């Protein structure tokens, strides 16, 4: 159960990071190259969160 709590904490951290990245992209103050990189980071964070969700579901059942 502690492992699942750790994974949930990791998901929360990913959510916070994704929100921060999305906010920077929305501000549109960075160069086009930086915005493209941040968009890539945001997509990777979403994929990581999805993978963690799947692990949590598998371990909880």
N, C-alpha and C positions, 0 to 999 in steps of 0.2 A: 504494500500500500504506500510506503514511503517513496518508492520508485515512481509511482503514479503521481504523487504530489510534486515530485521534482520535475516530472515531465509537464505537468500543468503549469508549474512556475515558469518553465522554459517557454511554453506557449504564450503566457502573459508577457514575457519579455519580448518575444517575437512580435506580438501585437503592438507593444509600445514602440519598438523600432520601426515597424511598418508604418505606423501613424506618423512618426517623426519624418520618415522619408517622404511619405505622401504630402505632408505639410510643406516640405522644402520644394517638392515638385510644383505644388500649387502656387507657391510664392513667385515662381518663374524669375528668380533673380540670378540664377546661375547660367553659365554658358550652355549651349546646346549639347555639347559633349558631356558635361557634368550631369545634365538632366537625363540624358540617355543612360548614363551609368547608374544613376539613382533609380531609374525605372527598372533596370535590370536587377538591382539589389532588391527592390520592392517585390518583383516577381519571384525571386529566389526565396525571400522571406515567406511569401504566401505558400510556395511549394513545401518549404520546411514545416510550416504550421500544419498543412494538410497531412504530411507524413507523420507528424507527432500525433495528430488526432487519430489517425489509423492505428498507430501503435497503442495508444491509450484504449481505444475501443477493443482491440484484440486482447490486451492484457486484462481488461476489466471483465471480460466474459469467460 
